[in-house]
Amino acid sequence: MTAQKNDQRNPDKGYVAFLGWSLNAVEAADKFDRRYVVVAPDWAEAYCKEHDIPYVPWNFERLNDRSMEIAQTLKDMGVDVAIPLFEETVEWAGAINSVLLDNPRLFGQAMLLRDKALMKRRAQLGGIRVGIFEEAHDKEDVIRFLKRVNQTLLKLDGDPNDPIHLKAFDKAGCLGHRVIRTPDEVDTIPEEEFPVLMESHLDGWEFAVEAWIHNGKIRFLNISEYVTLGYSVFVPATPELEKYRAAITTQIEKLIKTFDIDFGFIHPEYFVTSDGEMYFGEVAYRPPGFKVFELLERAYGFNAYQGMILAFDPKTTEEEITAFFPKEVVDAKGVAGCFGVYPRRRVVSKLEIPEETEDHDYFESHELTAPLEETVTKRTAFGTHWGLVYFFGDDPHTMRDLLKHQEDLDFYV
Amino acid sequence: MSHSETSPGGDASKLEGLTSKLEEAIRLLAEARDFAKPTKIRRVFDTARRILLKEGGCQVIERLAPQLEQAGVFWGSDWAEPGILVPSLSTHSLKSPDPDTVVIEAISELRLLAIARNSYTHPTVSAEQAHHYLTQVLAINLELLFGTPSEAEREQQGRLANVTRSLFRHLADGIGYEFVIDQLVDEIWRIIQQRPIQVDSVKRMITEIAICRHNPEVELGNSGQGADRLISSLFAPTQGCREDPGVAVYLERLESMDSGALQYEATGFARAMHDTGLVCAYHAVFVRYLLEHGDHLLSEALGLSSTGRDCLLCYDSLVRAIITESVYAETAQSVYGLALMLERGILYQPPVAPALWRQVSLPISPYCRERLWLAYGESPGPRAWLLSGVLCMLGQPLGVGQGNNPTCQSARALSMWAYNDPDYLLQMVVWAARDDEIIIHFEGQPVSSRESVSGVAGELPVDLDPVSLLVVPHLDRIYAEMGRRCIGREGDPHQWVNPEFHGWWSGRGFRINVDVSTGQLWELDAFLRHFYASYHPYYNGNQPLIHPQPAGIAVTDSAARFIGWHAITILRVALDPKGVMRVYFYNPNNDSGQNWGDDVVVSTAGHGERFGEASLPVDQFASRLYIFHYDPLERGELALVPDDELEGVVDRIYRSWGSDRAPSVTALQAEPGQSSP
């Protein structure tokens, strides 16, 4: 294995392996005291060689007979645990870790965390509240579900329908997420998207949680407040959401128990309705999108990837992990948020950061690039934003209003 | 269109906050290993940009320059090796629409300033090298130092255009103005030799030099000698105003002058004005004064020859009315326009004098008043500004500039009418200024500027002379509409549009050497042979060109690479003082002195050019020509044109804009000539 530059590495610990390529994760590991290796597709090889990054080539397609091969390779290298960085590598981590840690149950757990329908069913069995859901294999299933949900709600013919949500079983975040209100809209779903998971719409406040778990205990629990789903998020949340922290912690503990999670990192989403009732949405066993890790580092100063390494590594000691994480909310230096920019116009020619955004005290930086095409593709599902704008400041309410306000501004004109 | 500058009040604390943010961003960047630097650079760029937008931001960046460089801001780019940087490339970076490019260039310049001032010892660049480099950068980008951002820059760069301005002021403060002044003076003389109508930026540059010279902290040494005449022309051309006393004092002095002293003033003003094309405010005050107290000196004060004096005497009351209405300190340039208009003798054309009487008392529409106000301010009023603009355009028809707008055809038309058909120009001005509508007929059908939706320019231009300001938007829309009416016809639309748009004298014969559908060169030999036979006196029966003719050129850059199509006017073809046959032409671009590469350098003075003319030897001109008009009935002898002359021209075409347009090469696309700037 390549010599690692950092001579601060702890010789008493083994190796950890990252599954998937993430520059931020690699950088975090590189600065940390653990020895590490990156398992990534071969296009990353030249880059890793150039920069002395320890690397094992692997193409993560569907799990196959060769799964054992990579597990064995890593085991021979002295790797103690594999850490998934993307939704697609979660089942690989399960498979590999079941070998590395000699615990076959981990693979089944990973499969459960990869399939949104199975996941909901398991949650329901564990006594966690979920909305009405069902799998759909074709368009007729969708129409039937839409009708049934609205009948249940005692809607009469002609009343506007409550929408239902369609999600791919195994995709991260908002990818493939559609909202359907009328049977007509069902026709817009391409055949190749089936099968999908259908859910009733929950009117409530959606939020996400990031929880680092070691030895079955929550070591750090962050609540990420969404201002508008798919647009913006900030940490720590406003006091109005943080007041549910105790209730949320109870929910997460339930989740840990139900899914039998002993270590690692989870990223579940919930709805809280106006009467304080929590509904489970879904849970992922990998870092969240929308750069929440970067926001956490900005707000608290700790590196969330390094936190993941600690949470996954079986050789982590109790003292080590306790010393690593700060105290939630009170230790935050400020509030960090980001906003995902979608062009609002149909035709755009250039990027122009609004002056009021750039001049705001909270503005930090952006990663928007000039438009490549002039015509903006119409968003059918919750699509991908064109880049993020970062903010940092003292007050969560100012942050929330600021992020909300960005939705009314044109970044592309 | 004044963009609010940063207010100094809350800025200091904001700047402090941003500075600590930048310091933290630099620290994170410095701590990151090479491969992770790209993920940390955004915060540095974004924060640095905001600091540069603030008053005093340049100082902060200069102070942090060593940390910025060591943290790796330039890592992986050319800027990482300051020793290899080329000063001339800075212009491109600083005008880039990409904010990061502007910011990194600014950081790099400020780093070099820190090196030049010995506050930063650099491993590969000495203080002398840095100083030399920055001097060159300043001299090359003088307009960034003294000019205000053009609308085009604002459009492309937004607030960043102000960053480059404050950066250059800071650099010049640090390097010393004396190093750039000499280059600046040469540049000013080169521009005013072309006698542009718009001299605001020139005046501003001269003012800056004057301020430098009076600032005891600026050590100019021996430099800036050539600036004397410029500064005196603008501020103190005569005995009576030699220390720039202010208008009130000057008027008092005039009261006590005897006729000898007044005469002395008159000749002093006139000499300065005709030397430089610049008119000082005292001159305007003096001319108004003469109306009441000695109009026998008017001819002297305008510096008129016998032709002009004759004209002045014939149209005495009109001239007095014009002066009363339009000559003010603010509109001082109108004196020069008036003098040159009288010299041209165009008042003797029957419609011109009555048309000018109409102009003197023209009611201006509220919309046009508003636009004149916005562009020039309230004093001395829209009608005075417009009349002053009319005088300048009639006096300096070749001084019309298109500003930073893609409206070369409209500027060319105005210039051509002022030159060839002044009465028609006056009519256009009236239609635009009074009626807010211009109608020109296209093949018998009226084309209204009001009904035509859009022109070539996306926005209303503001950086123009008063006449262009009001008339160009109409012409632009009409021109574009005429183009639209040609859609579907085979061939280049200029063929039909140009004669209908400009006037009956545009030749109906038409030649183009580019195949509109493929962009490839087409019938090159016939094209050039017709051009020589129509225009070159050796082959057209020694017939001087009678009317100005619209033509199109393929503009190339100094490396002879194709830039775009451009509209010009061919004015005359004649021998220069050295016996070289040259084409003299008008270029609506604001500065005709351009290097088109492959040794084709457009001359604006020194080769027999009249004010405002550009010129090239015939063969060089022909090598950039792609469209011309001619009179099919007056064609010369095609066979007389020597083959080797044409071969030389063809070679030049293939060495420049024609390099990838050889007809055998397929699928190379050029935009049809419609959208010339």
Interface residues (C-beta under 8 A of the other chain):
Chain A: K5 L23 N24 V26 E27 D30 K31 Y47 E50 H51 I53 K350 E352 E355 E358 D359 D361 F363 E364 S365 H366 E367 A370 Y390
Chain B: K14 G17 K21 A25 E31 A32 R33 D34 F35 A36 P38 T39 R42 R43 F45 D46 T47 R50 P97 D98 G158 R159
